[in-house]
Amino acid sequence: MTLEALRDADPRQVGRYALLGRLGEGGMGVVYLGEEPGGTRVAVKLIHARMDADPDFRRRFAREVAAARRVARFCTAPVLDADVHADVAYLVTEYVEGPSLDDAVRDSGPLKGSALDGLAAAMAMALRAIHGAGVVHRDLKPSNVLLSQVGPKVIDFGIARLAESEMSSAIVGTPSYMSPEQVAGSRVGPASDIFSWGCTVAFAAGGLPPFGSGSVPTVLLRIVNEAPELRGLSGPLLDLVTASLAKSPAARPTAQDLMDALSTATPSAALPTPPPSPATVTPAPLPPSPPAAGTPATVPPSPPEGTDAPTAGKRRTRLLAAAAAVVVAAAGVTTALLWPHDDTPASTRTATGTGPASTATPRNPLRENGVTFWSEKEKAAARQAAVWRKDRPADAALMERLAAVPHAIRLNQPEVRATVETAVTAAQEAGGVPVFLVNYMPGGGDCSSVGAGEMQVYQQWVKGVARQIGDRKAVIILEPSSLVNLPGTKDCTLAGTAEQRYRDLREAVQSLKTGHPGTAVYLDGSQDLYPGTEVMAQRLIGAGIDRADGFFVNTAAFQATPKAVEYGKSLSACIAVMRRTGGATCPKDADPGGDLPHFVVDTARNGQGSWSPTKKYKDPQTWCNPPGRGVGERPTTDTGEELADAYLWITRAGSSGGRCRRGTNGDKDPERGVVAPESGEWWADLALERAKNARPPLR
């Protein structure tokens, strides 16, 4: 493992362990190199904020840690200590010095001969110990096998189950090493680890995963439907790996079988005869993945999610089945796995996928009387309040008030059905309106390249979101920066044209609006000064502003509300003038007429207005973690402006804008004097600063 220096925001002490540096970061938390008072080095995993903010998390954490501590120390990095009652829960394991199998193979090439045989045997012994304690690893892969001086050791066993219960919109586990039952969302047992063992040994022998690489759904389809490609294996070990990669769990050897087979001269002879079993374990047939000669449909990669689902309803919400299904959709066949529905035509469906869709008159929920907004408490802020409650009660109270303000619910993963359903149902019961930030369009916000078929996948995903909402009330903030970072313009060299982007946005708006009378959709309106009012007016017209409910402003800026409202009104008038005249300009004295688009304003960070640095920087990056800013007006439809439908909290007050170098060298922000967390990460000090500088104050 590579040791990195501690960051400014990292703790220096956890319990009785001094922290010396960072070893890595994963779905559960950050792993540090620690040192006991006696000098023994250990690995300390500090659990992420989003995890232990859940009041049920510590109970599950304690249960899983207790199980992991029962694992015998054969070829594993044992759990040495844990504190589930600390302000921040943590786990301590033996520190294993040495590279991971993943790093070793990529740096030095595949293993051969006795080195490969020894690795296979050590991993089998580790699995025997893990399964003997009643634990399932769930995430065995090359990066979780460390090559120490005393032999290979398996790490992170059993704890992935905690992550999967916390990450309903992601994947726990690395797709290339998942078992077919994980892909299918079935219950996961020891046989799943055996499949991952086979994948890991195959990687060690051939340098590549046995089901190849590529987009997540493409790899998952290969795992379910295709035979593995096994390079560098021969003889008895080839037979053993082949048996472990059987599609049916019942057909695979156990960890004890592996040990018995590896200890004989002819391992294949020691394997038990598997019972007859179906070739796959998926709930419905899946088509073969795209041929290697073609370009497969892809979706943007996402963090892994676990699959041990306790109920059939929960299984249907897993990302893995959805990820496989979106490829099916791109291939032009049924999307039954992605958004479950029967044979009723899509145009006549309800939110649950059965029966006729609503034919009610469309109504924008923001233009009704007495509107309230609904969202769960912001988890990171709520967790920070819990951490500070004992020693910093005033700061904790501010964090609690910050967490309680309704905020936009992010939809930026392949599987979002559970998130949407939970929100619209709870909001309906509470008499409120949920606001969703849809930020998933390939290349939409960052001008990254887009693979063939990705946009088809995206449009199927949008239709699924719309079906889940049905005729219930919802507000959609559709793809921030999608009209700022426009293909074919000087600031976006993404292949494609502006018209293609317009067409994609128009299709998304149509899917969200047609048959869903309670859904309001707002398009990207950028902010004052950039890229300019006339430019944005043309782009909004191209994207079909007439089909949407309006546009949103200020999501990437900190402009004070009055200034943002004035920009919104100017942009609205410019759009109206261009639509009426058919021209590409909007003179100040032109009459816009009476049909002006409405808009919403992001007020989550604009309480103190924009930042003007007093120091001179080569690139001031005024948008990047500007100091002294505060949260602004609370979400409301009482704006006092006819065209301003609402003030909303779209961005997150406590999310870092990234590393702000402001034209200087190094990672430290010269204005703040610290290294900021990566873009999008929670930053407690930033959140507190913005809560303290709130205008109006948080009450």
N, C-alpha and C positions, 0 to 999 in steps of 0.2 A: 504494500500500500504506500502511496505517496503522501508524505506529511507536508501539509501547508501551514503557514503561520496563522495564528488566531486573528480574527477580524475584530474591529473595534467593538462591535456589538456582541461578540462572543463572551460568555462568562469565563472567569479564570479559575473558579472553584465550583465543584458540584459535590455536595456532601463532604466526605473526607478525601475526595480525589482532586488533586491539582491538575488542571488541564494544560497540556503542553503544546498542542497543535491540532489541526483538523486532519482526519483521515478520509473523510468522505461524507456524502449526504445522500439520502434516499427518501422513499415515500414515508417512512416512519419518523425520521428525524436526522439530526447531524451526529456523526460519530467522531469523537475526539480521542486522541492519545492522552491517557491519564496516568497519574502516578499516585500510588498509595503512600501514606506517611513513611512506610518502611523502605520505599524506593522501588517496589515492584511496579512494572508498567502494565497497564490494563487498557482495554477499549471501553469508552463510556459513550453510550448512545443516549442523547438527550431528545426526548420526544417532542415532535413538532407542536406548535400552538394549536393547530386545528384539531389535533388528536385529543389531548387531555382537556380541552374545553368542554367536551361531551361528558356530562356527569356519569354516564355509564361506562366510560372508557376505563377508568381506574379499576373498576371491578373486573372487566375483561382482561385488562393488563395483568392484574395480580394472578388471575387464573392461568393465563398463558405462560407467565414467567414461572409459576410453580410447576407447570408441566415440563417446561424446558429445563428446569434445574434437576429433574429426575433423569435426564439423559446421561448415560455413562460417557466417560471421557475418552472414548475410543475414536480417534481421528476426527474429533470435533473441538471447537473452541467453546468450552463450557461456560455457562452462566455462573458468575461468581457472586453477584450482588444485585440488588434492585431496590428502589424506594418508590412505592406507588403513592405515598402520602406527601412527598415533597411538593413544594410549589410547582416545580416542573418535574414530572415523572422521568426516571432514568433507569437504564439497564447497564450493568457492567459485565463484561466477558473477558476471558483470557485474551491478551494481546498476542497475535500471531504475526511474527515478523517474517516477511517474505512476499513475493509477488503473487497476484492472483493467477489462476490458470489462464484466464482471458488475456492478461498482460503478457504472460510467459509465451503463449502460443503466437500472439501477434508480434512479439519482439524477436523470438528465436525460432519460430516454426513449430510444426506439429511434433508430438511426442512419438517415440518409437520403442519397440522392444520392451525390455524390462521396465523402463520408465512408464510406458503406457499401461502395462499390466499392473504395475504397482499402484498407479493412480486409480484404475478401475477397482482394484481390491480395497483400497483405502476408502473410497467413496461408498462401496457396498457395506463395509464394516460400519461406517458412520451412519448409514441408513438403518442398518440393523439395530444400532443403539438408539437412534431416534424413534424408530417404530416400536421398539421394545418398551419405550417409556410412554407409549400411547400418543405420540406426537407425529404430525405430518408436516414435512418441511414446507411444501407448497411453492417454493421459489428456488429450487436447486438449479444452478447455472454456473458457467465458468467463473464469473466474478465472485461467486460465493464459495469458491474452493481456493484456499490459500496454500501455496507451496512453501512450507516451513522447512527448516533444517532437519527436523525429525520426521518429515513426511507430509503428505497432503492432509489438510484439515478443512472440514465443512463448517461454515459459519451461518448465522442468521436463521437457524432452524426454528420452525414453529411460530415465529412472531408475525409472519406475513398474514396470518389470519386476522390479526388486529387491524392491519392496514386495509384489508379488503372490506371490513365492516365500516371503515371510516370513509372510503373513497368510492361512493356509489356512481361516480361519473368518470372513473378511470379504470385502468387495468392494474392489478397487483400481480407481479410476475413478469418475466420477459417473454414475449410471444413466441420467440423461436424455440423455447425450451418448455412450452406448456404441453400438457397432455390433451388428447381429444375430449376427455370429460370436462376439463377446465374450459375448453372452447365452447362446449355445449351447455355450460352452466349447470352441469350435474354435480352431485355431491362428490367431494374429492377425498380419497383415501390414500393409503400407503402406495397403491399401485400407480398413482399419479407421479409419485417421486421416482418410481422405477423407470417410467417413461422418460422423465427428465434426466435420470442417470444415463440412459442410453443416448440421449441427445448430447449430453455433456462429454461422454466418452467419444462419441463420433466427432465432436468438435476438436477434442484433443488430438485425435488421430488424423483428421483431414484438414483442420484449419478453418472449417466452415460449419455452420449449423446444418444438420442433415436435411432440413426442409428449406434451406436456402434463406435468402434475405429479400428485402423489398418492403412494400407497404404492409402494415399490420394485417389487414383483411386477407391479402394475398397469401401471407405466411400461414395464417390460421386455416385457410381453405386447404392448403397443401397438407397440413397436419392431419386434418380430418379425412381427406380423400386420397392422398397420394402416398406412394411408397417412399421411404427415405433414400437419400443418396449417400451411401456410406463409402467414404474415401479412406485409404490408409489402413483399413481393417482387413484381416484375413484369418482363416482358420477358426479355432474355437472362440476367440473373442468376437469375431464377426457374427458367429451364430448366437452368442449370448446377447449382443447388442440388438440384433435383429429380433430376437424373442422379446426383449424389453420394450421394443417399439411397436408391439401389436396394438391395433386400434382398440381392442376390447380390454378393459382392465383385468378381466378374469383370465385372459390368455397370457398374461405376463408372469414372469417368475417373481418370487418374493426376494427381499434382501437376503434372507437366509439361503434361498436357492442360489443366488448370485455367489455368496460366499462359498457354498459347497462346490459349485461348478468351477469357480476360480481356483480352488485348492486341489483340483484333479487335473490329470494330464489331458483329459478330453472333456472340457466344460460342457459341451452340448449334450453329452451323454448323461450328465447329472441333472439336466432340467426336467421338471415334471411334464407330463403330457397335458397340454391345456384342454379344458372342456370345450365342446362346440360353442361358438358364440358368434353374434353378428359382427360384420366387418366394421361397423362404425357405431358410435353411441350418440349420434346427434338426434334431436327430436324430429327432424324432417330432413329429407335428402338435400344435399347441397351440390351445386354443379361443380365441375372441375375448375381449377383456377385457370386464368388466361395462359395461353401457350407461351413458352419462353421466348419465342421469336417475336411476339408482339409486345406491345406496351400495356401492362396491366393497369386497370383502374386502381387508384390509390386514394387514401385519405391521409391528412396530416398525421404524423405519428403522435401518440399520446402516452401519458404515463400508464403503466400496467395496472390491472385490477384483478382482485381475487374472485373466486367463483364458487366457494362453498356456500350455497344459498340454502337457507332453512325452509323456504316455502316456494311453491311454484310461482306465485305472484312475484316474489323477489327475483327468482331466476329469470323471469321475462325481462327484467330491467337491466340485466348485465350487459356490459359493453361488448363482451366477446361475441355473443350471438349477433348483436347489432353490427359489429365490425365486419363479420362475415357476410351479413345480409346486404350491406351497402355495396359490396362488390357484385352481389347478385343483381342488385338494382341497376348498377351501371352496365351490366351485361344485357339488360332489357328483359329480365324475367321477374317473377314475383318478389315482392318485398315483405313476404309474410313474416320473416324473422325480425325485421327491423321495426315495423309498426304493425302489430298484429291486427288483421282485419279479415273479414269474410269475403264473399264474392260480390258484395254490393259495390257498384261503381264508386270511385273516389269522390265524384262530385255530389254524391247523395249520402255521405257518411256523417256520423256524429263523432264526438270526441272519443268515445270508447270503441269506435270502429264498427258499429252495427247500426242499422236503421238509417232513416233519411237525415240528411244534414239540415240545419236550420235555414228556413227561408225568411226569417225575420228581417225587418229593415235594419241596415247597418247603423250602429250607434257608437260614437266615440265615448268611452267611459270617462274620459277626462273632461268632457263637456256636460256632464250631469251635475246635479246639485249635491252638495254634501259629500264630496269624494274624500275617502281616506285611503291610504296606501298600506299594503301588507308585505312584510318580508320577515323571515326569521331574524333573530338577533345576529349581528355581524360577529362571526365566531372568533376571529382573531382578537377583536377588541374585548369581547366578553372574557376570553381566556386571560388577556392581559389584566383585566380588572381583578380576576381571581388571584393572579400572581401577586399583585400589588396590595390586595385588600388588607393584609396584616400590617405591613411596614409603611405603606404609602396610601393611606385611606383616601386622601383628597384626590390624588391622581387616579385611584381606582374608581372613585365616584364619577370622575370625568369620563373614564373609559366605559363605564356602564351606560352613561347617557349617550355616548357616541355609538355604542353597540345597538342601542334601542331605536335609532333613527332608521326608518325604512330605506333600503338601498336597492339598486338594480340587482337582479339575480342573474348570474353569468351562465350563459349557455355556450360553451366553447369546447365541448368534448363530443365524441361520436355518440355516446349514450347519455341522453338527458331526459328520458321519459319519466323516470321516478322524480327528478327534480321538478319538472313541469307539472306533473300530476299533483305532487304534494303542495306546490305553491298555489295552483288555481283552486284546488279543493279547499285548502285552509283559508285562502282569501275569500272565497265565496261564503264559507261558513261564518267568517268574521265580518262580512259586509265590506271588504276592502278590495283594492285593485293591485295585483302584482305587476311589477315592471321587469321585463326581461331584457338583458343586454345580449343580443345575438352577435357573436364575434367569432365566426367559424369559416367564413368564406375563404377558400384557398387563394392566397396572394392578396386578400382583400385589404389587410392593414399594413403589410410590410413589403409589398412588391416582390415577394419571393416567387420562385418559379412554380408553375402549376403542372402536374402530371396529367397525361391523357386520361379522361374519364372522371377526374376529380370533381369537376363542376356538376356532372350528372349525379354523382354521389351526394354532393352538397344540396342539390335541389330536392332529392328524395328525403334528405334529412330535414329540410325546411318543411316539407309537406307533413312529415311526421310530427314536428313541433305543432303545426297548425291543427292536425287531427287530435293531438292530445289536449289542446286548449278547447277545441270544440266551439260551443256557443257561449262559453263563459267569458268573463271580462279579463282583459289582459292588455298591456301596453308593450310594444316591441320597439326597442332601440336597435335599428338594423345596421350592423356592420360599420362601426366607427372607422374613419379614415378611408373607407372604400371609394369615396369620390374625391378625396385629396390625393391619395396615391393611385392615380388613374393610369392604366396601361397606355403606352404610346405618348406620354407626356415627358417633358424634360426631367422631371423629378422621379420618374418611374420607368425604368427600362424593361419592365416585365413584358415578355412576349405577349402579343395580343393588341387589341385596339380598344379605344374608349367605348365604341359602340357595343363590343362584346360585353364589357362591364355593365353598360346600361341595360343590355338585354337580360343579363343575369339578375340584376337587381329588380327589374320589372317582373321577371318570372317569380322571384321570391316574394315580392309584395303581393302578386296575384294569388299565390298559394296561401299566404297568411290571411288574406282578406276574403277570398271567395268562400262562401258558406260559413263564415265565422264572424257573425255580426257584432260580437262584443270585442273584437280585436282592433286596436289602433296601432298603426305602423308609422314610424318616423325615420326619415333618411338622413344621411350625413350632410350637415350644413356647415361644417368646419367652424371657423371663428373669424372675428374681425381681422382685417389686414392680410390674411393668408388663406388661400391663394388669391383672394380678391372677390368682391361682391359679384361683379359681372361674370367672372369665371365660374363661381359656384352656382349662380343662377342658371347658366347654360347647362351645367352638369346635372343639376337637379331636374331640369326639364327633360334632359336626355334619359334620366333614370326613372322617369314616370312619376314625378311629384303629384301629378293630377290623380293618380291611382292611390297614392298614400294619404295619410292623414296630416302630413306636414314634414318638418325637418327638425333636427336637434342641433344645438350649438354649444360650444365651450367645453366639450369633453376632453380636449387636449390642451386647454388653456386655463388661466386663472382670472379671467377678466371679471370685474365686478358686475353684479347683476344688471344695474342700469345700462352699462355699456354693452353687455351681451344682448339685452333686450333691444337696444337701439339698432345693433347690427342685425338682429333677427327681423326687425321691422323693415330695415332697408333691403335686406335680401328678399323678403316677401314681396315688397313693392317692385323690385327689379324683376323677379320672376313673372309677376303679373303683367308688367310692361312688355317683356319679351314675348309672353304668350299672346298678348293682344296685338302686338305689332308684327310679330314674326321676325324681329331684328335680333342683333347680337349685342346691343347696348341698351342702357337704361338711363337716359338723360335725367338730371335731377328735376327738371320741370315737367317731365312726362306724367300724364295721368294714368295711374295703374288700374283704374276702374274699381269695381266692387268685389271681384273674386280674388282675394288674397290668401295665400297659404298660411296656415298656422304653424307654430313651432313650440318646442320645449327647451328649457335652459338647464344645463348641468350646474348646480350650485354647491356641489360637494366640497369644493376646495377654494372657492372664490370670495370668502368672507373679507379678506384684506385686499382684494384686487390683485392685479399683476405685479410682478417684482421687477424693479429697476436697480441693477447692481451699482453700488458706489465705487467698486473697484473696476479696473479695466481688464477685460479678458479677451483673448483672441477669439474665442467662441463662448459667449456668456451662457448659452443654453438656459435661457430664462424659464423654460418649461420644465427643467429637470430639478426636482427637489428644491424649489426656491425657498429660501429661509423666510421665517416670519409670516407665513401664510396661515389662513384659518378656514374652517368650514363656514359655509354660507347659509342662506335661507333654508329652512327645513322644507322637505317635499310638501307641496301644496298646489291646489288649482286656483287658489285665491291670489292671483298675480296682479290684479288691477289693470291688466292689459288685455284688450280684446283678442289679439292674435297670439298671445302667449298662453298656451293651454295649461302649462304647469311648470313649476320649478321641481326638478328631480335630482336625487343623488345617484348619478350614473357611475362615476368613477369612485374609487375607494380612498378615503382620506388617509389611511395608514399604509398605503402601498407605495413602495419606493419606485421612483422613476428610472432607476438604474444607476450605473456608475457615471457620475457627473464630473468629467475632467476639465471642462470649460477651456479646452485648448491647451492644457498643460500635460506634462508627462506623468505617468504613474496612475494609480487607481484612486488616490485620495482626492476628495472634492476640496479644492482650494478655498472655497467659500465657507464650508462647514468644518474643514479640518479633519474629516473622518472618511473612511471607505464605506460608501453606502451599500446596502444590500442590493442584490441583483434586481433588475426590473420586475415588478409585480410582487416581490416578496414583502411580507409584513415588516414594518419598521416601527417599533414601539415608540421611540423618541420622536419620530416624525408625527405619528398619530397624536401623541400628547401635545406637541407643539401646536398642531392644527386645532385640537380641541380647546386649548387654552386661548387661542387667538380667534375663536369662533365669533362671528358677527352675523346675527345676534348671538349672545352667549348661549351655551348649552344649558338647559334647565331641566 
